[in-house]
Amino acid sequence: MSLTDQAILRIKEMIISGELGPGDRLPPEQELSERLGLSRNSLREAVKALSMFRVVDVRRGDGTYVTSLRPSLLTDALGFVVDLHQDSSVLELMEVRRVLEAAAVRRAAARISDAQLQELWASIPDAEGLDPEDLVSADLTFHRLLAVASGNDYLVGMLDGLSASTVRARVWRSLTEEGAVERTIREHEAILRALEAHDSELAEASVVAHIGGVEVWLRHTLATEQRASRAALLDGDGDEQQAPLPEEPV
């Protein structure tokens, strides 16, 4: 284990033990490095790493503080990691999203309030003349409200990170697949009707079918693009390469 990793572990232990709590200021660098028996350089690198993952907040001229440690704050890092993945790996991310969102909706069915239901209904736009990118914006809002209704902040944070990674695929589908806008709205309405009935099994099945439809479309699209790429390479020179997910038109 590197000295930086040791420093991260020691600071983590201080937080877990309650020695440092949300909002607390870390001891000055010199004092903390002597206390942990580690160099100031190792401590600085540890603090940089912890700040990236939103565990600590470095305030120039003031000091380093433990953040609020809210689940939604800590899971922000997931979105950064997910953004590094491209091409067909989005299928795996979509699968994870489907599993987590199914769990979130099952929880929501038992506890969703009338106010939350009204907010969800209000987030569904009119399909008439709806711009595809506006649909995706409404879709993101709808799915985040579903996650919030689960009452689990970790699920909300994780789904936020995963949902952002699939925006490009959802925009492309809404632009290229006939009836995608109307279908998305109908599926959202079906999910809401199941939630209104507090039917957890039906709500879960509706979400799985909804996200699964995007997965099926994406799998087919990627396979088609890859076949086209291979055919083009056979007609020319160069090594065969995996085709990326098509970019949405500008």
Protein Blocks (a to p, Z undefined) as FASTA:
>chain_A
ZZklmmmmmmmmmmmnomacghiacddfklmmmmnopafklmmmmmmmmmmnomaccdeh
kbccddekpaklmmmmmmmmmmmpgcjllmmmmmmmmmmmmmmmmmmmmmpcfklmmmmm
mmpccfehpafklmmmmmmmmmmmmmmmnopaklmmmmmmmmmmmmmmmmmmmmmmghkl
mmmmmmmmmmmmmmmnopaklmmmmmmmmmmmmmmmmmmmmmmmmmmmmmmmmmmgcddd
ddddddddZZ
